[in-house]
Amino acid sequence: MRVLASIAVIPVLFVGWQLWSDHSFEQRLAPIASGIAGRSVEVNCQSLWGSLLDAKGREGEVYAILILAHESYHTAGSRDEAETNCFAIQAMAWTATELGAPQDEAELLALAMEALEPGQGTDYGTNGCHGGERLDLHPETPEFGTEFPVVPPGGLGRFARQ
């Protein structure tokens, strides 16, 4: 009986650790998502167990930093996918630095995503996603994609009433 109990403890500890790890990660992401959304939000990521049971097909890979920023702008009220994607690209450098990336690497990540944006198709790409154009969250600065120094995006700002 002791052997059986000892064997049962290992999976229970593993599952408990995984649940704690998922919760801790979501708690780390929540302030970042809140900074982007401009209000308090919660983050709920798909767990390891959920992904093992998920029967939906996935098309390729995504940039996790872009997804965190993108979904955070949806919580701020942005509904159009292409506009939301443009806002998220502008928040990528800040998001990456909040996750611990050095500023120069965070800026390169955002610039790379800005360069890829036109090729994202009609659902996620837009012609207005450039400095000084309609979707520039910080038109007062010459930088686009990366605000130097990196600043928190703080919600939709002038886009909040669209």
PESULUR-V874478 format. One record per residue. N is the residue number from 1. PSI is psi in whole degrees, 0 to 359 (* if undefined). OMEGA is omega in whole degrees, -180 to 180 (NA if undefined). NEAR is the number of other C-alpha atoms within 8 Angstrom. Layout:
BEGIN
((N | PSI | OMEGA | NEAR) (N | PSI | OMEGA | NEAR))
END
This chain:
BEGIN
((1 | 321 | 179 | 4) (2 | 323 | 179 | 5) (3 | 316 | 179 | 6) (4 | 318 | 178 | 7) (5 | 320 | 179 | 8) (6 | 321 | 179 | 8) (7 | 324 | -179 | 8) (8 | 333 | -178 | 8) (9 | 323 | -176 | 8) (10 | 308 | 178 | 8) (11 | 325 | 179 | 8) (12 | 317 | 178 | 8) (13 | 319 | 179 | 8) (14 | 313 | 179 | 8) (15 | 316 | 178 | 8) (16 | 316 | 178 | 8) (17 | 317 | -180 | 8) (18 | 316 | 178 | 9) (19 | 317 | 178 | 9) (20 | 318 | -180 | 8) (21 | 315 | 178 | 8) (22 | 314 | -179 | 10) (23 | 317 | 179 | 8) (24 | 319 | 179 | 8) (25 | 316 | 178 | 8) (26 | 323 | 178 | 12) (27 | 327 | 177 | 10) (28 | 326 | -178 | 8) (29 | 333 | -175 | 9) (30 | 314 | 179 | 12) (31 | 329 | 178 | 10) (32 | 312 | 178 | 10) (33 | 322 | 179 | 14) (34 | 321 | 178 | 13) (35 | 324 | 179 | 13) (36 | 315 | -176 | 15) (37 | 339 | -178 | 17) (38 | 15 | 177 | 11) (39 | 167 | -179 | 9) (40 | 125 | 177 | 9) (41 | 160 | 175 | 10) (42 | 151 | 177 | 9) (43 | 133 | 179 | 9) (44 | 100 | -179 | 5) (45 | 154 | 175 | 6) (46 | 131 | -178 | 6) (47 | 170 | 175 | 8) (48 | 316 | -178 | 7) (49 | 321 | 177 | 6) (50 | 321 | 180 | 8) (51 | 329 | 177 | 8) (52 | 329 | -178 | 6) (53 | 354 | -177 | 6) (54 | 119 | -178 | 6) (55 | 358 | -179 | 4) (56 | 142 | 176 | 4) (57 | 148 | 178 | 4) (58 | 136 | 179 | 4) (59 | 98 | 174 | 4) (60 | 201 | -177 | 4) (61 | 158 | 177 | 4) (62 | 160 | 173 | 6) (63 | 116 | -176 | 6) (64 | 324 | -180 | 6) (65 | 319 | 177 | 9) (66 | 318 | -179 | 12) (67 | 316 | 179 | 10) (68 | 313 | -180 | 9) (69 | 317 | -179 | 15) (70 | 309 | -178 | 13) (71 | 329 | 177 | 8) (72 | 322 | 176 | 12) (73 | 329 | 173 | 16) (74 | 320 | 179 | 11) (75 | 338 | 177 | 9) (76 | 352 | 177 | 12) (77 | 357 | 179 | 7) (78 | 128 | -177 | 12) (79 | 329 | -179 | 7) (80 | 126 | -176 | 6) (81 | 317 | -178 | 9) (82 | 317 | 178 | 11) (83 | 316 | 179 | 13) (84 | 319 | 179 | 13) (85 | 319 | 178 | 12) (86 | 315 | 178 | 13) (87 | 318 | -178 | 13) (88 | 321 | 178 | 13) (89 | 319 | -180 | 14) (90 | 338 | 180 | 14) (91 | 356 | -175 | 15) (92 | 317 | -178 | 17) (93 | 316 | 179 | 17) (94 | 316 | -179 | 12) (95 | 314 | -180 | 11) (96 | 319 | 178 | 11) (97 | 324 | 177 | 11) (98 | 333 | 177 | 8) (99 | 359 | 175 | 6) (100 | 2 | 179 | 6) (101 | 145 | 173 | 9) (102 | 149 | -175 | 7) (103 | 319 | -179 | 9) (104 | 321 | 177 | 6) (105 | 322 | 179 | 8) (106 | 318 | 178 | 14) (107 | 319 | 178 | 12) (108 | 322 | 178 | 9) (109 | 314 | 180 | 10) (110 | 320 | 179 | 15) (111 | 322 | 177 | 10) (112 | 318 | 180 | 8) (113 | 323 | 177 | 9) (114 | 320 | 179 | 10) (115 | 328 | 180 | 7) (116 | 341 | -173 | 8) (117 | 316 | -179 | 11) (118 | 334 | -179 | 10) (119 | 10 | -176 | 6) (120 | 7 | 176 | 9) (121 | 175 | -174 | 7) (122 | 333 | -179 | 7) (123 | 324 | -174 | 7) (124 | 354 | 180 | 11) (125 | 150 | 179 | 13) (126 | 151 | 178 | 11) (127 | 343 | -176 | 6) (128 | 13 | -175 | 7) (129 | 64 | 179 | 11) (130 | 161 | -180 | 10) (131 | 133 | 178 | 10) (132 | 356 | -180 | 7) (133 | 181 | -171 | 9) (134 | 323 | -174 | 6) (135 | 10 | 178 | 10) (136 | 114 | -179 | 12) (137 | 337 | -180 | 10) (138 | 68 | -178 | 7) (139 | 345 | -179 | 9) (140 | 350 | 179 | 4) (141 | 151 | 179 | 7) (142 | 341 | -178 | 7) (143 | 153 | 174 | 8) (144 | 142 | -175 | 11) (145 | 320 | 174 | 15) (146 | 122 | 174 | 13) (147 | 124 | -178 | 12) (148 | 120 | -2 | 6) (149 | 161 | -178 | 4) (150 | 128 | -179 | 9) (151 | 152 | 177 | 7) (152 | 138 | -177 | 8) (153 | 325 | 173 | 13) (154 | 46 | 175 | 9) (155 | 197 | -174 | 12) (156 | 353 | 177 | 13) (157 | 243 | -176 | 7) (158 | 351 | 180 | 6) (159 | 359 | -173 | 6) (160 | 335 | -175 | 10) (161 | 16 | 180 | 4) (162 | * | NA | 3))
END
